Amino acid sequence: MKNYYKFKMKPIGMNVVATIMLLVMFYIVYLIKPEAFEAFISPWFLVYLLLWFFLHEILHAIGFGIIEDIKNKETNVVFGMKLEVSIMYCMRKKETSKERLLVALLLPLVLIGIITLIIGIVISSNALIMLSVANIVGAIGDIIMSAYIVKMKDIIYLDLDDPLSFIIVSKEDLSKNKYFCLEVAEKGKYNKEIKAKEYKRFVISKVSKIIMSILLIIIIVGLVFN
């Protein structure tokens, strides 16, 4: 009989790490290509940044198998926005293998983070460099999760309804380990009754709607008066 472990993310810790990572990335960019910071001057950059983050979640969804999901007329892969804790997210509310999970976690980091950063430096695209940096920093949760998941053996992954937590099913006693920016909030015997209750394709918190409205106003004003 396998046990389930409910992991909960620590958003404050992750945001601190992301801030430090951002400063380090900015310093590296400054040393390599200081003119890349000119990308922030354009009012369009904020538009590109939002679209880049949306693309990040779409790539997660592709890794999770949303195409298969749509073909089967299922709603296992869902999207959401909870900007009050600095996250946009994609969740798979169905049992997921370790291999598929790692692909889903790392796909955005590799494709529109590392690879596009290299391309941006080669073709001297300030916007592409900064978008890639933002994506790499924004993938801090994916990086931390992947670092732990890759070491685990014979596991099943499952998202429930809380975007800040996830379930790992394993024969190993995962509660005895220490985790950075993660904690085991609950554990017990796994059964098929442990599953998500909410299956809306898109979930946006009230605070996120307010923040997105403010950003939209800023974008419109910036474009009008540019």
N, C-alpha and C positions, 0 to 999 in steps of 0.2 A: 504493500500500500504506500503510495506516494503522499508526501505532505505538500501543502501549499504555503507559500510565504508571501505576505503582502508587503511589498516595499513602498516606502513613501519618500518622495524627493524632498530635499530641504532647499526651497527656492532662494532663501537669503544667502546660504552658503554658495549656491550655484551662481547667483548674481555677483557675489564678491569675486569668485574665481573668474567669471566672464569679464568683469571689469579689469582685473589684473591682466588677463589674456589679451584684452583689447589694447591696453596700454603697451604691452610688449609687441603686439603686431604692428601698432602704429609706429613704434620706434624702429622696427625692422624696415617698414615701408619708407620711413623718413631717411634711413641710411641708404636704401637701394634706389628709391625714386621719390624724392621729396615733393616734386610737382604733382604727385597723385592726389594730394590733399585739395587741389583745385577743383576736384570733382564735387566737393561740398558746396561750391559757389552756385551751381546750377539749381534752379527751383525744381527741375525735373528729377533730380537725384532722389528725392524723397519718394516720388512715384515709382522710380526704378527699384528702390529699396523694398517698398511694400510688395511689389510684384515678385521680387527675388525671394522674399520670405514665403509668399504664396507658392512659388515654384518649389521651394524647399519642402513644403508639406505635400505637394503633389508627388514629388519624387519618393517621399516616404510611402505614400499611398500605392504607388506603382510597385515598390518593393514588397508591400504587404499583400499585393494581389488584387487591387481594386478593379482591374479590367475583368478578371475572372468573377469578381463580386457582382459587377454590373451585368455580365452575361448570364449569371445565374439568378439575376433579379433579387439579390440579397443586399443587406445593409450591415455588413460586418466591419467595413472600413469607414470610419467617420472622421469628420474634421471639426475643429473648434478653436475658439479664441478666448483667452482669459488674460487680458493684458494687465489686470491688476496685480498679477504675479509674473508678468513679463513673458507669457508664453502664447504661442500659436501651436496647435498640436494636430497630430493625426494618430488615431488609435485603431487597433484591430481587435474587435470584441469577439474573438474566436481563437481557439487553441492554435498556437503558432510554433513552428519548430525553431530551434536555435539558429539553424542556417538561414531560414527566411528572415528571422528577426535581425540578424547581423547585416544582411543585405539591405533591409529596410532602414536600419539605423544609419548605415554608413554611405548609402547612395547619395544623399544631398551633399554631405561633407566632401566626398571625392569628386563628384561631377561639377557642382557649382561652387566649390570652395577651393580645393587644392588645384584641380586641373585648370579652372578658369583664372585662378591667381597667376599661374605660370603663363597662360596665354596672354593675360593682361599685361604682364611685365614684358613679354616678348614683343607684343604689338604696341606697347606704350599707350594702353587705354586706361586713363585715370579712373573712370567710372567702373570698369570691370575689376580693377584691382581693389577698389574700396568695397564694392559689392561682395567680392569674394572674401575679403577680410571680415565683413559683417556676418557673412554666412558661416565662416569657420568659428567665429566667436559665438554665434547663435546656436551652434551645434554642440555646445559644451555638455549639455545633458546627454546627447547621443554618444559623445565620446566617453563620458564617465560610465554610462550603462554598458557600452560595448566592452570596455576594459574589464568589467566584472563578468559579463555574460560569456565572453570567449573562454574564460577559465572554468566555467561550470560544465558539468557533464550530464548528458541525458536529461535535458530539461524541456518543459513546455512553458510557453509564455502566453499570458492572457491579460488584456486590458479590460477593466470594468467600466465604471462611470466617472471616476475621479481622475482627471488628467494629470494629477500630481502623484498618482500611485499606480502600481501594476502588480500582477501576480506571477510568481515563478513556481512551477511545480517540479519537485525534485526528490530523489531518494536521499540525497545528501542533507545533512543538517546545516542549512545555510544561515541559521540564526546565531551560530557560534562565531561567525566571521565579523570583522569590523569593516564598515563601508564609509567611504568618503562622500559626503553630501547625500547619502541615502541611509535609511534606517528600516529595520524589519519591524513593522507596526503590528503585525498579526501573523499567526501561524496556526495550522491545524491539519486534519486529514482532508485530502482533496476528494471532491465528488463532483458529479456533473451539475449539481444544483448551484455551484459557485459560478455565476455568469452575470453578464451585464443586464441591466433592466431597461436602460434607455438606448434606443437605436436610431435616433434622428441622425440624418446624414450631416447636418450642420448645426452646431451649438455655439452661440455667441453670448457671452455674459453681458449684463446691462452696462457695467463699467467699460467693457470693450467697445460697445456701441457708442458711448459718449466720447471715448478717446479717439475712435476712428472718425467720428464726426468733426472733432476739433482738428485732426490731421487733414481731413478733406478741406476744411475751411482754410487752413494754413497753405495747402497746396494751391488752391484756387487763387487766393490773394497773391501768393508768390508768382504765379504764372501771369496774372493780370497786370501786376505792377513791375514785372521784370523788364 
